[in-house]
Amino acid sequence: MESGYFCTDSMKQFTESLSEVLRGPLPGIEAQKRMMPRAETLFDRFSIEVKKGAKEGAVLLLLYPKDGDIFFPLTLRQTYNGAHSGQISFPGGKIEPTDDSPTDTALRETQEELGINRSSIQILGKLTDLFIMASNFNVRPVVGYVSEVPDFKIDNREVAEVIEISIGQLLDTRLVKEKEMKVNNKYPIQAPYFDFGGYHVWGATAMMLSEFKELIKGKGIAAF
């Protein structure tokens, strides 16, 4: 699906409508589960019920206007010794003692990773928390908006590449696919994923996007 078909009358109407629906009941876990990896013998591995002692984190789904559509950035992580090495994700990270809230964490991490001044970001609301068993994190997805295309200045220690995705792509059902993958090069799973121009977005990020997709489509905020 090409960009340029965004169906709201204005960006102001879009952000106001989205902010309003984010204050109401959310699609929640059932929407997240539509993009949840499956493995009959490893079902517990993909449990999304928060475990005792889980660490707390936050990420930012940052919206901005571009080419007649709404876009958001994902980050391709650098390769490192960790659970999410080389994966595609939202900017974000662990809630630090100095952070006032999950929103504060999401803004701080976005500024650190992508060089976007936090003062320019308007917070629209939050999606449903998601527990990520692989890293033992309970993550709060925060939704924000900036009025212009960001001037990305990435932190090369954490981010290898910024991937810009449009709402048009997110809502394109042809880009939702599934493939077999192996966890730790050993355990087979069936993983739904978004195929964004050859970038395969799966796991926790895809599950958060699944809820956001259902929210904006179900409430008629964006229609294609």
C-alpha positions as a Markdown table, in Angstrom:
| # | Residue | x | y | z |
|---|---|---|---|---|
| 1 | Met | 0.0 | 0.0 | 0.0 |
| 2 | Glu | 1.4 | 3.4 | -1.0 |
| 3 | Ser | 1.4 | 6.4 | 1.3 |
| 4 | Gly | -0.6 | 9.5 | 0.5 |
| 5 | Tyr | -4.0 | 8.1 | 1.3 |
| 6 | Phe | -4.4 | 9.1 | 4.9 |
| 7 | Cys | -8.1 | 9.7 | 5.4 |
| 8 | Thr | -8.4 | 12.2 | 8.3 |
| 9 | Asp | -9.2 | 15.8 | 7.5 |
| 10 | Ser | -6.1 | 17.1 | 9.3 |
| 11 | Met | -3.2 | 16.1 | 11.5 |
| 12 | Lys | -4.8 | 17.9 | 14.4 |
| 13 | Gln | -8.0 | 15.8 | 14.0 |
| 14 | Phe | -5.9 | 12.6 | 13.9 |
| 15 | Thr | -4.0 | 13.3 | 17.1 |
| 16 | Glu | -7.1 | 14.5 | 18.9 |
| 17 | Ser | -9.1 | 11.4 | 17.9 |
| 18 | Leu | -6.2 | 9.1 | 18.8 |
| 19 | Ser | -5.7 | 10.7 | 22.2 |
| 20 | Glu | -9.4 | 10.3 | 22.9 |
| 21 | Val | -9.5 | 6.6 | 22.1 |
| 22 | Leu | -6.3 | 5.9 | 24.0 |
| 23 | Arg | -8.2 | 7.2 | 27.1 |
| 24 | Gly | -10.9 | 4.6 | 26.6 |
| 25 | Pro | -10.9 | 0.8 | 26.7 |
| 26 | Leu | -8.0 | -0.7 | 24.7 |
| 27 | Pro | -8.0 | -3.8 | 22.5 |
| 28 | Gly | -5.5 | -5.3 | 25.0 |
| 29 | Ile | -4.0 | -8.7 | 25.2 |
| 30 | Glu | -6.3 | -10.3 | 22.6 |
| 31 | Ala | -5.1 | -7.9 | 20.0 |
| 32 | Gln | -1.5 | -8.5 | 21.0 |
| 33 | Lys | -1.9 | -12.2 | 20.8 |
| 34 | Arg | -2.7 | -12.0 | 17.0 |
| 35 | Met | 1.0 | -11.5 | 16.4 |
| 36 | Met | 2.3 | -13.8 | 19.2 |
| 37 | Pro | 4.8 | -16.6 | 18.2 |
| 38 | Arg | 3.4 | -20.1 | 18.7 |
| 39 | Ala | 5.1 | -23.4 | 19.7 |
| 40 | Glu | 3.1 | -26.3 | 21.1 |
| 41 | Thr | 6.1 | -27.7 | 23.1 |
| 42 | Leu | 7.2 | -24.2 | 24.3 |
| 43 | Phe | 4.0 | -22.4 | 25.1 |
| 44 | Asp | 5.2 | -21.3 | 28.5 |
| 45 | Arg | 8.2 | -19.6 | 26.9 |
| 46 | Phe | 5.8 | -17.1 | 25.3 |
| 47 | Ser | 3.6 | -16.5 | 28.3 |
| 48 | Ile | 2.7 | -12.8 | 28.5 |
| 49 | Glu | 1.6 | -13.0 | 32.1 |
| 50 | Val | 3.9 | -10.8 | 34.2 |
| 51 | Lys | 6.3 | -12.9 | 36.3 |
| 52 | Lys | 7.3 | -12.0 | 39.8 |
| 53 | Gly | 10.5 | -9.9 | 39.8 |
| 54 | Ala | 10.1 | -8.7 | 36.3 |
| 55 | Lys | 12.0 | -5.5 | 35.4 |
| 56 | Glu | 10.0 | -2.5 | 34.2 |
| 57 | Gly | 10.6 | -0.8 | 30.9 |
| 58 | Ala | 8.9 | 1.6 | 28.4 |
| 59 | Val | 9.0 | 2.2 | 24.6 |
| 60 | Leu | 7.8 | 5.0 | 22.4 |
| 61 | Leu | 5.6 | 4.7 | 19.3 |
| 62 | Leu | 6.4 | 8.1 | 17.8 |
| 63 | Leu | 4.1 | 9.3 | 15.1 |
| 64 | Tyr | 4.8 | 12.1 | 12.6 |
| 65 | Pro | 3.5 | 13.4 | 9.2 |
| 66 | Lys | 5.3 | 12.5 | 6.0 |
| 67 | Asp | 4.2 | 12.3 | 2.4 |
| 68 | Gly | 0.5 | 12.5 | 3.1 |
| 69 | Asp | 0.6 | 9.7 | 5.6 |
| 70 | Ile | 1.6 | 9.1 | 9.2 |
| 71 | Phe | 4.9 | 7.4 | 9.9 |
| 72 | Phe | 6.7 | 6.0 | 13.0 |
| 73 | Pro | 10.3 | 4.9 | 13.4 |
| 74 | Leu | 11.5 | 1.5 | 14.4 |
| 75 | Thr | 15.2 | 0.8 | 15.3 |
| 76 | Leu | 17.4 | -2.0 | 14.1 |
| 77 | Arg | 19.5 | -2.9 | 17.2 |
| 78 | Gln | 23.2 | -3.3 | 17.0 |
| 79 | Thr | 24.6 | -6.8 | 17.6 |
| 80 | Tyr | 25.5 | -7.4 | 21.2 |
| 81 | Asn | 25.4 | -10.0 | 23.9 |
| 82 | Gly | 21.7 | -9.8 | 24.9 |
| 83 | Ala | 18.2 | -11.1 | 24.3 |
| 84 | His | 17.3 | -8.5 | 21.7 |
| 85 | Ser | 20.5 | -8.3 | 19.7 |
| 86 | Gly | 20.0 | -7.4 | 16.1 |
| 87 | Gln | 16.2 | -7.2 | 16.4 |
| 88 | Ile | 13.8 | -4.5 | 15.3 |
| 89 | Ser | 12.1 | -2.6 | 18.0 |
| 90 | Phe | 10.7 | 0.7 | 19.2 |
| 91 | Pro | 13.1 | 3.2 | 20.9 |
| 92 | Gly | 13.0 | 2.5 | 24.6 |
| 93 | Gly | 14.6 | 0.7 | 27.6 |
| 94 | Lys | 14.7 | 0.1 | 31.3 |
| 95 | Ile | 13.0 | 2.4 | 33.7 |
| 96 | Glu | 15.8 | 4.0 | 35.8 |
| 97 | Pro | 15.4 | 5.3 | 39.4 |
| 98 | Thr | 15.9 | 8.8 | 38.1 |
| 99 | Asp | 12.9 | 8.5 | 35.7 |
| 100 | Asp | 9.6 | 10.0 | 37.0 |
| 101 | Ser | 7.4 | 7.6 | 35.1 |
| 102 | Pro | 7.3 | 5.1 | 32.2 |
| 103 | Thr | 6.5 | 8.1 | 29.9 |
| 104 | Asp | 9.7 | 9.8 | 31.2 |
| 105 | Thr | 11.7 | 6.7 | 30.4 |
| 106 | Ala | 10.2 | 6.5 | 26.8 |
| 107 | Leu | 11.1 | 10.1 | 26.2 |
| 108 | Arg | 14.6 | 9.9 | 27.6 |
| 109 | Glu | 15.4 | 6.7 | 25.7 |
| 110 | Thr | 14.1 | 8.2 | 22.4 |
| 111 | Gln | 16.2 | 11.3 | 22.8 |
| 112 | Glu | 19.2 | 9.2 | 23.6 |
| 113 | Glu | 18.8 | 6.7 | 20.8 |
| 114 | Leu | 17.3 | 8.9 | 18.0 |
| 115 | Gly | 18.4 | 12.4 | 19.0 |
| 116 | Ile | 14.8 | 13.7 | 19.1 |
| 117 | Asn | 14.4 | 16.5 | 21.7 |
| 118 | Arg | 11.8 | 15.3 | 24.2 |
| 119 | Ser | 10.3 | 18.7 | 24.6 |
| 120 | Ser | 9.1 | 18.5 | 21.0 |
| 121 | Ile | 7.0 | 15.3 | 21.6 |
| 122 | Gln | 3.3 | 15.5 | 22.5 |
| 123 | Ile | 2.2 | 12.5 | 24.5 |
| 124 | Leu | -1.1 | 11.1 | 23.2 |
| 125 | Gly | -1.5 | 8.2 | 25.6 |
| 126 | Lys | -0.5 | 4.6 | 26.3 |
| 127 | Leu | -1.2 | 1.1 | 25.0 |
| 128 | Thr | -1.5 | -2.1 | 27.0 |
| 129 | Asp | 1.6 | -3.3 | 28.9 |
| 130 | Leu | 3.3 | -6.3 | 27.5 |
| 131 | Phe | 5.5 | -8.8 | 29.4 |
| 132 | Ile | 8.5 | -10.0 | 27.4 |
| 133 | Met | 9.6 | -13.3 | 28.8 |
| 134 | Ala | 12.9 | -13.5 | 26.9 |
| 135 | Ser | 14.3 | -10.5 | 28.8 |
| 136 | Asn | 12.0 | -10.6 | 31.8 |
| 137 | Phe | 10.7 | -7.1 | 31.1 |
| 138 | Asn | 7.2 | -5.7 | 31.6 |
| 139 | Val | 7.0 | -3.0 | 29.0 |
| 140 | Arg | 4.7 | 0.1 | 28.8 |
| 141 | Pro | 4.2 | 1.3 | 25.2 |
| 142 | Val | 3.7 | 5.1 | 25.1 |
| 143 | Val | 2.3 | 6.8 | 22.0 |
| 144 | Gly | 3.6 | 10.3 | 21.1 |
| 145 | Tyr | 3.5 | 12.7 | 18.2 |
| 146 | Val | 5.8 | 15.3 | 16.6 |
| 147 | Ser | 4.5 | 17.8 | 14.0 |
| 148 | Glu | 7.5 | 17.5 | 11.6 |
| 149 | Val | 9.6 | 14.7 | 10.2 |
| 150 | Pro | 12.3 | 14.2 | 12.9 |
| 151 | Asp | 16.0 | 14.9 | 12.2 |
| 152 | Phe | 17.3 | 11.5 | 13.3 |
| 153 | Lys | 20.7 | 11.6 | 15.0 |
| 154 | Ile | 21.2 | 8.0 | 16.1 |
| 155 | Asp | 23.3 | 6.7 | 18.9 |
| 156 | Asn | 25.5 | 4.2 | 16.9 |
| 157 | Arg | 26.3 | 2.3 | 20.0 |
| 158 | Glu | 22.7 | 1.1 | 20.3 |
| 159 | Val | 21.1 | 1.7 | 16.9 |
| 160 | Ala | 22.3 | 0.3 | 13.6 |
| 161 | Glu | 19.5 | 1.8 | 11.5 |
| 162 | Val | 16.2 | 3.7 | 11.6 |
| 163 | Ile | 13.4 | 2.1 | 9.7 |
| 164 | Glu | 10.5 | 4.5 | 8.9 |
| 165 | Ile | 7.1 | 2.7 | 8.6 |
| 166 | Ser | 3.8 | 4.3 | 7.5 |
| 167 | Ile | 0.3 | 3.7 | 8.9 |
| 168 | Gly | -0.6 | 2.7 | 5.3 |
| 169 | Gln | 1.9 | -0.2 | 5.5 |
| 170 | Leu | 0.7 | -1.1 | 9.0 |
| 171 | Leu | -2.9 | -1.5 | 7.8 |
| 172 | Asp | -2.0 | -3.4 | 4.7 |
| 173 | Thr | -3.1 | -7.0 | 5.4 |
| 174 | Arg | -0.9 | -8.3 | 2.6 |
| 175 | Leu | 2.2 | -7.4 | 4.8 |
| 176 | Val | 1.1 | -9.7 | 7.6 |
| 177 | Lys | 2.9 | -13.1 | 7.1 |
| 178 | Glu | 4.1 | -16.1 | 9.0 |
| 179 | Lys | 7.2 | -18.2 | 9.0 |
| 180 | Glu | 9.0 | -20.9 | 11.0 |
| 181 | Met | 11.9 | -19.7 | 13.1 |
| 182 | Lys | 14.2 | -21.3 | 15.6 |
| 183 | Val | 14.8 | -20.1 | 19.1 |
| 184 | Asn | 18.4 | -20.4 | 20.1 |
| 185 | Asn | 18.9 | -22.2 | 16.8 |
| 186 | Lys | 17.1 | -25.2 | 18.3 |
| 187 | Tyr | 13.4 | -24.8 | 19.1 |
| 188 | Pro | 11.0 | -24.3 | 16.1 |
| 189 | Ile | 8.3 | -21.8 | 16.4 |
| 190 | Gln | 5.6 | -20.3 | 14.1 |
| 191 | Ala | 6.1 | -16.6 | 14.1 |
| 192 | Pro | 3.6 | -14.1 | 12.6 |
| 193 | Tyr | 5.4 | -11.0 | 11.4 |
| 194 | Phe | 5.0 | -7.7 | 9.5 |
| 195 | Asp | 7.0 | -7.6 | 6.3 |
| 196 | Phe | 7.9 | -4.0 | 6.0 |
| 197 | Gly | 9.9 | -3.8 | 2.8 |
| 198 | Gly | 12.0 | -6.9 | 3.7 |
| 199 | Tyr | 12.3 | -5.9 | 7.4 |
| 200 | His | 10.6 | -8.7 | 9.4 |
| 201 | Val | 9.1 | -7.2 | 12.5 |
| 202 | Trp | 7.9 | -10.0 | 14.9 |
| 203 | Gly | 7.7 | -10.8 | 18.6 |
| 204 | Ala | 7.0 | -8.1 | 21.2 |
| 205 | Thr | 7.2 | -5.2 | 18.7 |
| 206 | Ala | 4.7 | -6.9 | 16.4 |
| 207 | Met | 2.4 | -7.6 | 19.3 |
| 208 | Met | 2.3 | -4.0 | 20.3 |
| 209 | Leu | 1.8 | -2.9 | 16.7 |
| 210 | Ser | -1.1 | -5.4 | 16.5 |
| 211 | Glu | -2.9 | -3.6 | 19.3 |
| 212 | Phe | -2.2 | -0.2 | 17.8 |
| 213 | Lys | -3.4 | -1.4 | 14.4 |
| 214 | Glu | -6.7 | -2.7 | 15.8 |
| 215 | Leu | -7.2 | 0.5 | 17.8 |
| 216 | Ile | -6.9 | 2.9 | 14.9 |
| 217 | Lys | -8.8 | 0.7 | 12.5 |
| 218 | Gly | -11.6 | -0.4 | 14.9 |
| 219 | Lys | -12.2 | 3.2 | 15.9 |
| 220 | Gly | -12.2 | 4.5 | 12.4 |
| 221 | Ile | -9.2 | 6.9 | 13.0 |
| 222 | Ala | -7.5 | 5.8 | 9.8 |
| 223 | Ala | -9.2 | 4.0 | 6.9 |
| 224 | Phe | -7.8 | 2.9 | 3.6 |
